[in-house]
């Protein structure tokens, strides 16, 4: 997991890499180094601060990555909780 985090941090912090190149590289890294669900949660916690800049967020559309799947799972769980509260 540490290698994946280090690669993603380097990728996101490198100003020489055009923003439109980040998404395919992140997808490649994600598929190259797959992590179990519990490690994906830790990965997201550690790299989330790097996504806080709007410029990076706008360049990313990580639909086919474990990071996106994690956020979708969290969104579904929150939606289920909200629905349960309304019933």
N, C-alpha and C positions, 0 to 999 in steps of 0.2 A: 504494500500500500504506500509506503514512503516514497518509492520510486515514482509512482503515478502522481502523487501530490507534488513532488519536486518538479516533474516534467510540466505539469499543468501550471504551477507557479511561474516557472521560467517562461513558458509560453505566454501567459497573460501579462507578465511584467515587461517583456521585451518590446520596446517601442519600435524596433526595426521591422517587426512582423506586421504587415498590413492587417487591419481588423477583419477584412473579408477572408483572410487565410486562416484565422484562428479556429473557426467552426470546423472545417474539415480536418484540421490537425487534432483538435480535441476529440472528434469522433474517432479518428484513427487510434489515438492513444487509448481511448476508452475501450475499443474493441481489442486492442493488443494486450491490454492489462485488465482483464476482468476481475472484479472483486465480489466476494459474497455480500449479501444485503447489509449485514451489520457493519462491514467495513465501508460500504458505499455511504452509509449514514455518517460515519466519521469523516470520510473524504469530503462530503458536502459541508459539514460543519467547519472543516479547516479551510476550504477554498471559497466559501460563500463571501467572506469579506472582499475577496478579489473581484467579485461580480458587482460590487456596490456602485461602481462608476457607470453612469448611464451609457457612455460610449461603448464600453465592453458589452453591457447587457444587450444593446441594440444590435451588435454584430453577431450575437449568438442566437442560434436557433438549434438547440441540441436535441431534436426530437428522437434521434436514434441512439441516445447515450444512456448510461446508467444514471447519470445525474438527472436527466429529464424524467426518467422513469420514477426516480425517487420523489421528485417534486410532484409528479402526477399522483403518486400513491398518497402523499401527504394531503394533497388537494381533495382527493376522493374521501379520505378519512374525515377531513374537516367538513366536507359537504354532508356526509352521513350524520355526523354529530349535529350539524345545524338542522337537518331534516328531522332528526329525532326530537330536538328541542321544540320544534313547531307542532309536533303531533301530540 
